[in-house]
Amino acid sequence: MLRYERKYLVPNYMLDALRSRFSGFVRPDIIASANGNGIPQYTVRSIYFDTTDLAFYHEKHAGLMFRKKLRVRGYNMNLNGEKKVVLEVKRKNGNRISKNRAAVYYQKLDKLISTGMIEKYVLDGFGHSKEDAYEEARKFFFHLKRKPLIPTTLVSYEREAYHGKLNPGTRITFDKNIRSKNYPGIQDLYSENNMRMLFKSHFILEIKYFEDEMPLWAKNIVHEFKLRTEALSKYTIGFDVNKSFVHY
């Protein structure tokens, strides 16, 4: 199902006021753990894949309406060997997005990427049967091997997440402390070594919804804070901040 996605680059000093303003219309995401301040958040870690000549990167900068991204995504810390990560193909048509997703244990990820043995390593999940999960993974590997693609940028951040009370399909997230490094290994998904900050004093607000129009309450808050929709790509911005930086 296609979902609409709007992104806003917001100064950090607006965070408390925005959180307070949204509070009457949203509830905490059920997968987010409250920290000591009662804030529902978790860490998102993504390795983005691209061609050696950065085709996906250049498509974004060229402003193409139809684009895709391939990434492996994990959450929080890798505290045990049974940690699951996600293979994901994200397609974008203007401001609408769709995804194909399949899960694998992190300790098996390198073997899956190198061998392509989907039936051996891919798990069911996301409401999929085993066969559906395999089909989702095949779509990832079709693009991964067709070019072929390589791990290009690791992007990590803390995501504060909410769902709409009246519109459960609406999702509000504050992505903070966004950091990246280029050309990571698969084993670097949970690493914090040599990461560079994308923004010194800003975070990204994302509003996602399934209806044709953004819910009125969200639209009013955006207008109240004079926020402007921007074409923000954590992958391309993350790659850019590291282009002149060599990791040792």
N, C-alpha and C positions, 0 to 999 in steps of 0.2 A: 504494500500500500504506500502510495506517495504521501510524504509529509512535508509541510512547509517549514522553512527554517529562516529565521532572521537573526542577524548578529550585530552587536553594538560594542564599540570600544569605549569603556567608561572609566573615568578617573577613580582611583581608589577611595578618595574622600566621599564619594557618593554611595559607597557600599552599604553602610548602616541605614541611610535614609531609604535606599531602594528596597532593602530587605524588609524594613518596617512597613513600607508602602504596599509591598506585595503580600504581606503576611495575612491579611484578611481574605485573600483570594486563593491561597495555595496551602498545601500540606507537605511535610517533608517526604522526600523520596524514601520508599520502604527499604531500599538496598543501601542507603547511606547511614553511616553510624554517626551519632551525635558526639561531638568532641566535648571538651570540658565546658565550653560556652553554650552548649546545646545546639550547635550548628551542624546540620546534616551534610556531611561531605565525605568524599573518598578521593583517592589518588588515581588518576587515569594515566596509563603509560602506553604509548603507541609507537610502533616502528612502521614508518611509511616506506613503501617500495616504489621505485621508479626505474626507468631505463637508464642506461649509462649516459645517454645524452639528455636526460631529464625531460622527457616528453611530457609527462603529467605536469611538472613544474611550469614548463613553458605554455602549456594549454591554459593554465590558470592565469598567468600573466597576460596572455592574449585575450582573455575575457570570453572564452568559448562558452556557449550556453550549455552544451552537453559535455560533461566531464565525468571522470571516475577516479577513485583513489583506491589503492590496495594497502591494507595495513594489518598488522597483528596487534591486538590490544589486550593488555592486562590491567589488573586493578590492585591498588594498595601495595603491600609488600609480598614477596615470595617467601612465605614463612614455612612452607612444607612442600614436599614433592608432589602433592596431589593438586597443586594450584592449576586452575583452568584458565586458558587464554582463548582469544577469539580471532579466527580468520575472518576478515571483513572486506567486502567490495562495497564501496559507497558510490552511488551514482547520483549525479546532480544535474537537474534540468532547470535552469534559472534559479529560482529560490525553492524548488521542490527537490526532495531527496528520497531515495529508496536504498535499501541495504540487503545484501546476502550475507548470512553469518553462519559460522560453524565453529564448534568448540573442540579443543584438544588440550591434553595435559601439557603444562609448560615443559616438563622434563622430556616429553616426546616431540616437542615442536621442531627441534633441529632435525630429527630423523624424518619427520613428516615433510619438511621443506626440501630436504635433500633427496628423498626417495619418491615422494608423491604417493605413498601407500595409504590412500584415503581410508579404505575399508579396515585397515589395521589400527589406525590411530585416531580417526575422527570420532567424536562422541555425539550422542543425540542431545538435544536441548533446544531452547528457544521455541518450544511447542512443536518441534519437528520430530517425525519418526526417524529411525535410523537411516532409511533410504533417502528421506528428504534432506537429512543432514549431509549425507554423502553428496547429494546433488548440489547443495549449497557450497560445499567444499570444492566440487569440480569446477564451479564457476570461478572461484578464486584461483585455482591452479591453471585454468585455461588462460587467464590473463598473465599469471605469473610466468608461465613457460613460453607463451607466444612471442614475447619480445626478445630476450627474457628480462625479468626485473631483478633488482638487487636492493637490499636494505639501504636506504638513503638518509633518513633523518629519524631520530628518536625525539619524541615530544612528550613531556610529562607536565602535569598540573594538578592542582587540587580543585575538585568540582563540588560546589555546593548546589544541591539539586532539590527541586520541588515539582509537584504536580498540581494542576488546578483542582479546586474543590468542586466547582460547578462544571468544569470542562476537564475530566480526567485525562483526556488525550493531549491536553496542553502541558508542556514541560518548560519550566524556567530553570536555567542553570547559570551560576556565576563561576567562571573558570579563572582561577587565580594562580599567581606564582608560576606562570607558564615559562618553561625552560626547554632547551633542546641541545642536541649535538648531531653532527653529520657523520654518516657512514659508520653506524654502529654495527656490531655483530648481533646475531640473534640472542646470544647470551647476555647482552647489555640491556635487555628490556627493563629489568628492575634496578639497573645501575644509576647512580647519581653522579658519577665521576665526569668531570669536564663539561658540565652542563652550563649553558649561557642563557640569561634571561631574555625573553622576547620584549617585555615592556618593563620599564622602571617604575611606573606609577599608575598603571592601568590594569584592568581585568576585562574579560570578554563576557558580556551578557548574551545568552542565546535564548530565544523564544521559539519553541517548536509546537506545531499544531496541525491537526488533520482537516479542519474545516477550511472552506474557501477564504474566510476572513479571520484575521486574528481576533480573539475574544475582545469585546469592547473594553473590559477592565484593563487588559494588558495594553491595548492601544492607547487608552487614556493615560496610563502611567508613563509610557514611552514619550507621549507628547508633553506631559507635565514636566519631565526631566530633560526635555529638549534633546532626546537621543536621536541619532541619525543612523539608519541602516548602513552597514559597510560590508564589502566583500572581503571578509577576513578569513584567511586560510592559515591555520596554525602550521601546516606543513611548509608552505612557501615562505612564510615569515621566519619560521624556525630555521629553514635552510639558509635564508639570506643572512641572518645574524651570525652564522658560522662560516660563511664563505671564505673569509680572510683569516680564519682562526684554525691553526693546525693543532690537533690533539696528539699528545705524546703519551 
